[in-house]
Amino acid sequence: MSMTKYLPLIFSLILVPNILFAQAEMPPVELPESPQFYFDALSFESGEYGVSRLDVYVEVPYAAIQFTKDGDKFRS
Protein backbone atom coordinates (compact mmCIF):
# COMPACT_ATOMS: atom_id res chain seq x y z
CA MET A 1 0.00 0.00 0.00
CA SER A 2 1.10 3.51 -0.73
CA MET A 3 1.75 5.83 2.23
CA THR A 4 0.74 8.88 0.19
CA LYS A 5 -2.83 7.63 0.32
CA TYR A 6 -2.90 8.22 4.07
CA LEU A 7 -1.06 11.57 4.18
CA PRO A 8 -4.24 13.73 4.25
CA LEU A 9 -5.57 11.65 7.14
CA ILE A 10 -2.28 11.88 9.04
CA PHE A 11 -2.05 15.64 8.55
CA SER A 12 -5.65 16.16 9.64
CA LEU A 13 -5.08 14.09 12.79
CA ILE A 14 -2.09 16.29 13.64
CA LEU A 15 -3.48 19.71 12.66
CA VAL A 16 -7.08 19.53 13.84
CA PRO A 17 -6.31 19.02 17.57
CA ASN A 18 -3.72 21.83 17.43
CA ILE A 19 -6.27 24.22 15.96
CA LEU A 20 -9.04 23.18 18.36
CA PHE A 21 -6.93 23.48 21.51
CA ALA A 22 -4.85 26.52 20.56
CA GLN A 23 -4.81 29.34 23.09
CA ALA A 24 -6.45 32.50 21.87
CA GLU A 25 -5.34 35.92 23.03
CA MET A 26 -7.74 37.30 25.57
CA PRO A 27 -8.95 40.85 25.04
CA PRO A 28 -7.92 43.30 27.76
CA VAL A 29 -10.42 43.62 30.59
CA GLU A 30 -11.68 47.16 30.87
CA LEU A 31 -13.04 48.20 34.23
CA PRO A 32 -15.08 51.38 34.42
CA GLU A 33 -13.41 54.32 36.15
CA SER A 34 -10.04 52.56 36.35
CA PRO A 35 -6.73 53.87 35.04
CA GLN A 36 -5.51 52.34 31.78
CA PHE A 37 -2.03 50.88 31.84
CA TYR A 38 -0.22 47.87 30.47
CA PHE A 39 2.41 45.69 32.07
CA ASP A 40 4.55 42.71 31.26
CA ALA A 41 6.45 40.56 33.74
CA LEU A 42 9.45 38.53 32.59
CA SER A 43 11.28 36.00 34.74
CA PHE A 44 14.95 35.26 34.11
CA GLU A 45 17.27 32.60 35.46
CA SER A 46 20.07 33.84 37.67
CA GLY A 47 23.44 32.30 38.40
CA GLU A 48 22.29 31.22 41.86
CA TYR A 49 20.31 27.99 42.33
CA GLY A 50 16.64 28.55 43.24
CA VAL A 51 16.78 32.29 42.59
CA SER A 52 15.43 34.15 39.59
CA ARG A 53 15.16 37.76 38.47
CA LEU A 54 11.80 39.37 37.73
CA ASP A 55 11.67 42.35 35.37
CA VAL A 56 8.38 44.26 35.30
CA TYR A 57 7.69 46.71 32.48
CA VAL A 58 4.86 49.21 32.89
CA GLU A 59 3.43 51.44 30.16
CA VAL A 60 1.07 54.26 31.11
CA PRO A 61 -0.46 56.08 28.13
CA TYR A 62 0.06 59.83 28.38
CA ALA A 63 -3.67 60.42 27.74
CA ALA A 64 -4.52 58.35 30.83
CA ILE A 65 -2.57 60.65 33.16
CA GLN A 66 -4.46 63.50 34.80
CA PHE A 67 -2.27 66.38 35.92
CA THR A 68 -3.22 68.67 38.79
CA LYS A 69 -1.44 71.83 39.87
CA ASP A 70 0.01 71.74 43.38
CA GLY A 71 1.53 75.13 44.12
CA ASP A 72 4.08 75.81 41.42
CA LYS A 73 4.36 72.11 40.42
CA PHE A 74 2.17 69.66 38.55
CA ARG A 75 1.43 66.17 39.88
CA SER A 76 -0.21 63.19 38.33
C-alpha positions as CSV (number, residue, x, y, z in Angstrom):
1,M,0.0,0.0,0.0
2,S,1.1,3.5,-0.7
3,M,1.8,5.8,2.2
4,T,0.7,8.9,0.2
5,K,-2.8,7.6,0.3
6,Y,-2.9,8.2,4.1
7,L,-1.1,11.6,4.2
8,P,-4.2,13.7,4.3
9,L,-5.6,11.7,7.1
10,I,-2.3,11.9,9.0
11,F,-2.0,15.6,8.6
12,S,-5.7,16.2,9.6
13,L,-5.1,14.1,12.8
14,I,-2.1,16.3,13.6
15,L,-3.5,19.7,12.7
16,V,-7.1,19.5,13.8
17,P,-6.3,19.0,17.6
18,N,-3.7,21.8,17.4
19,I,-6.3,24.2,16.0
20,L,-9.0,23.2,18.4
21,F,-6.9,23.5,21.5
22,A,-4.8,26.5,20.6
23,Q,-4.8,29.3,23.1
24,A,-6.5,32.5,21.9
25,E,-5.3,35.9,23.0
26,M,-7.7,37.3,25.6
27,P,-9.0,40.9,25.0
28,P,-7.9,43.3,27.8
29,V,-10.4,43.6,30.6
30,E,-11.7,47.2,30.9
31,L,-13.0,48.2,34.2
32,P,-15.1,51.4,34.4
33,E,-13.4,54.3,36.1
34,S,-10.0,52.6,36.3
35,P,-6.7,53.9,35.0
36,Q,-5.5,52.3,31.8
37,F,-2.0,50.9,31.8
38,Y,-0.2,47.9,30.5
39,F,2.4,45.7,32.1
40,D,4.6,42.7,31.3
41,A,6.5,40.6,33.7
42,L,9.5,38.5,32.6
43,S,11.3,36.0,34.7
44,F,15.0,35.3,34.1
45,E,17.3,32.6,35.5
46,S,20.1,33.8,37.7
47,G,23.4,32.3,38.4
48,E,22.3,31.2,41.9
49,Y,20.3,28.0,42.3
50,G,16.6,28.6,43.2
51,V,16.8,32.3,42.6
52,S,15.4,34.2,39.6
53,R,15.2,37.8,38.5
54,L,11.8,39.4,37.7
55,D,11.7,42.4,35.4
56,V,8.4,44.3,35.3
57,Y,7.7,46.7,32.5
58,V,4.9,49.2,32.9
59,E,3.4,51.4,30.2
60,V,1.1,54.3,31.1
61,P,-0.5,56.1,28.1
62,Y,0.1,59.8,28.4
63,A,-3.7,60.4,27.7
64,A,-4.5,58.4,30.8
65,I,-2.6,60.6,33.2
66,Q,-4.5,63.5,34.8
67,F,-2.3,66.4,35.9
68,T,-3.2,68.7,38.8
69,K,-1.4,71.8,39.9
70,D,0.0,71.7,43.4
71,G,1.5,75.1,44.1
72,D,4.1,75.8,41.4
73,K,4.4,72.1,40.4
74,F,2.2,69.7,38.5
75,R,1.4,66.2,39.9
76,S,-0.2,63.2,38.3
